[in-house]
Amino acid sequence: MAEKTFRLDILAADRQFYSGECRHIIFPSIDGSRGVMAGHEAMICCLVEGEIRFQVDGEWQRAIVSEGFVEIMPEYVKVFADSIEKPEEIDVLRAKAARARAEERLRQQLSTKQYLHTQMALKRAMARIKGSGQ
């Protein structure tokens, strides 16, 4: 018996990262990791920085994502994020420099808006470093 699949589209602000059939996707949300298989109940979830994994033809693929959202329907899933990268695309030195800059800015007195922006930059840098395996 063939395993059920669904249509998966993973879209970044600047490119289509993946489009095709998928058996399973796991992504980070504000209340923990979520997994989706074919026939899942319709919903929309917030996507947070971290790693998504999706299974295509029996193989697990990985990507590092920034914040966004996920639209889930029984027959398809769409992932929308500002940025999406394969682990091998990550410039680890650049990510570590971004982390250092963000950590330094957090030590300074910032307005609430600056603080929240800096926290987002730090989370993205940390996700990229972790996703690269470094």
Secondary structure in CASP SS format (residue, H / E / C, confidence):
PFRMAT SS
TARGET T0000
AUTHOR 0000-0000-0000
METHOD secondary structure of the structure
MODEL  1
M C 1.00
A C 1.00
E C 1.00
K C 1.00
T C 1.00
F E 1.00
R E 1.00
L E 1.00
D E 1.00
I E 1.00
L E 1.00
A E 1.00
A C 1.00
D C 1.00
R C 1.00
Q E 1.00
F E 1.00
Y E 1.00
S E 1.00
G E 1.00
E E 1.00
C E 1.00
R C 1.00
H E 1.00
I E 1.00
I E 1.00
F E 1.00
P E 1.00
S E 1.00
I C 1.00
D C 1.00
G E 1.00
S E 1.00
R E 1.00
G E 1.00
V E 1.00
M E 1.00
A C 1.00
G C 1.00
H C 1.00
E C 1.00
A C 1.00
M E 1.00
I E 1.00
C E 1.00
C E 1.00
L E 1.00
V C 1.00
E C 1.00
G E 1.00
E E 1.00
I E 1.00
R E 1.00
F E 1.00
Q E 1.00
V E 1.00
D C 1.00
G C 1.00
E E 1.00
W E 1.00
Q E 1.00
R E 1.00
A E 1.00
I E 1.00
V E 1.00
S C 1.00
E C 1.00
G E 1.00
F E 1.00
V E 1.00
E E 1.00
I E 1.00
M E 1.00
P C 1.00
E C 1.00
Y E 1.00
V E 1.00
K E 1.00
V E 1.00
F E 1.00
A E 1.00
D C 1.00
S C 1.00
I E 1.00
E E 1.00
K C 1.00
P H 1.00
E H 1.00
E H 1.00
I C 1.00
D C 1.00
V H 1.00
L H 1.00
R H 1.00
A H 1.00
K H 1.00
A H 1.00
A H 1.00
R H 1.00
A H 1.00
R H 1.00
A H 1.00
E H 1.00
E H 1.00
R H 1.00
L H 1.00
R H 1.00
Q C 1.00
Q C 1.00
L C 1.00
S C 1.00
T H 1.00
K H 1.00
Q H 1.00
Y H 1.00
L H 1.00
H H 1.00
T H 1.00
Q H 1.00
M H 1.00
A H 1.00
L H 1.00
K H 1.00
R H 1.00
A H 1.00
M H 1.00
A H 1.00
R H 1.00
I H 1.00
K H 1.00
G H 1.00
S H 1.00
G C 1.00
Q C 1.00
END
